[in-house]
């Protein structure tokens, strides 16, 4: 029985990623995968990429894509951060091969990965890199019906930084409602599962969030990390808006 740790939205937050990796080491997982946005916002994109490059696979996030190409739809702080991130990725320094390896890795990321009836995307099954699926979208029946028509059985996604389970009968179930676990026992039940964010949670809980999934059950795990370390690192970079660090304290 395969136990898969599923991470998303690391956003250059190495302190958060390291803490999550320590937690994963205690969980006897068989593999680790990432749903994108390894970079963007945070102060240590290269170090985060180096860790994720060791995972079993990663899909392309919108910030990953924008670090290579022109960003679209970003606010001022996010756009400024992605241009700074690009400069970090392109900086050769003493190891030009490492810079080239990171950029090549980002260029080769797939938009989706499908394994039997499990689909892995960053945004949604319809718009794998860019489409948001928010909890309030359960009120948009047309949108949800279209998305679920594209789900083989389970779709794992990130992008909104808000963890929870979307059901085909238009509900959004937050981890707190199920005691952090969720049964996958019904083989006919389609689900879209947002695994939350490692590096920038936005559900009011500042702890990192990720998921461990196996055939019968999934578990949402929250991990504390040294937020102030990341805040200080952002403050030290003049091209990163300090707000990107301060918001981490609130989980917003």
TAFENSUL-V531282 format. One record per backbone hydrogen bond with DSSP energy under -1.0 kcal/mol. NH is the residue of the N-H (numbers start at 1). CO is the residue of the C=O. If there is no record, write none. Layout:
nh=NH co=CO
nh=NH co=CO
This chain:
nh=4 co=213
nh=5 co=31
nh=6 co=211
nh=7 co=33
nh=9 co=36
nh=11 co=37
nh=12 co=38
nh=13 co=10
nh=14 co=12
nh=17 co=13
nh=18 co=14
nh=19 co=15
nh=20 co=16
nh=21 co=17
nh=22 co=18
nh=23 co=19
nh=24 co=20
nh=25 co=21
nh=26 co=23
nh=27 co=24
nh=30 co=3
nh=31 co=3
nh=33 co=5
nh=34 co=57
nh=35 co=7
nh=42 co=40
nh=44 co=12
nh=48 co=44
nh=49 co=45
nh=50 co=46
nh=51 co=47
nh=52 co=48
nh=53 co=49
nh=54 co=51
nh=55 co=52
nh=56 co=32
nh=59 co=34
nh=60 co=110
nh=65 co=61
nh=66 co=62
nh=67 co=63
nh=68 co=65
nh=69 co=65
nh=79 co=75
nh=80 co=76
nh=81 co=77
nh=82 co=78
nh=83 co=79
nh=84 co=80
nh=85 co=81
nh=86 co=82
nh=87 co=83
nh=88 co=84
nh=89 co=85
nh=90 co=86
nh=95 co=92
nh=99 co=95
nh=100 co=96
nh=101 co=97
nh=102 co=98
nh=103 co=99
nh=104 co=100
nh=105 co=101
nh=106 co=102
nh=107 co=103
nh=108 co=104
nh=109 co=106
nh=113 co=120
nh=115 co=118
nh=118 co=115
nh=119 co=154
nh=120 co=113
nh=121 co=156
nh=122 co=128
nh=123 co=128
nh=131 co=127
nh=137 co=134
nh=138 co=135
nh=139 co=136
nh=140 co=137
nh=141 co=139
nh=144 co=140
nh=145 co=141
nh=146 co=142
nh=147 co=143
nh=148 co=144
nh=149 co=145
nh=150 co=147
nh=151 co=148
nh=154 co=117
nh=155 co=191
nh=156 co=119
nh=157 co=193
nh=158 co=122
nh=160 co=158
nh=164 co=194
nh=165 co=173
nh=166 co=192
nh=167 co=171
nh=170 co=167
nh=173 co=165
nh=177 co=174
nh=178 co=175
nh=180 co=175
nh=182 co=218
nh=184 co=216
nh=189 co=186
nh=191 co=153
nh=192 co=166
nh=193 co=155
nh=194 co=164
nh=195 co=157
nh=198 co=8
nh=199 co=9
nh=202 co=161
nh=204 co=251
nh=208 co=223
nh=209 co=197
nh=210 co=221
nh=211 co=6
nh=212 co=219
nh=213 co=4
nh=214 co=217
nh=218 co=182
nh=219 co=212
nh=220 co=180
nh=221 co=210
nh=223 co=208
nh=227 co=225
nh=230 co=226
nh=231 co=227
nh=232 co=228
nh=233 co=229
nh=234 co=230
nh=235 co=231
nh=236 co=232
nh=237 co=234
nh=240 co=237
nh=244 co=241
nh=245 co=242
nh=246 co=242
nh=247 co=243
nh=248 co=245
nh=249 co=246
nh=252 co=247
